[in-house]
């Protein structure tokens, strides 16, 4: 079974909506890098039982993302923040080298402060 690393990200968003066993198996499989056989042996169940639980959990995570879109929205917000940071640097460099406006400098500082607060 090939590992889809998007599952780890989706688990950060929606993991609490999974059953305890599903969360545990996903954690073992993705975070601890255990094989299905190792998980089965540790948990005293069949490899097929672990595989089914992991597959159900993956399906649920992808379904929740399809319906709610939190991970995709977060990715888009982060991309937008990166673009804002780049534009702020361009404005700041222009201001420092060409116009030396205190108002522009203050606005750049305020934008950077807001971005920093969003990244916390």
Buried (B, 14 or more C-beta within 10 A) or exposed (E): EEEEEEBBBBBEBBBEBBEEBBBBBBBBBBEEEBEBEBBBBEBEBEBEBBBBBBEBBBEBBBEBBEEEEBBEEEEEEEEEBEEBBEEBEEBBEEBEEEEEEEEBBEBBEEBBEEBEEEEE
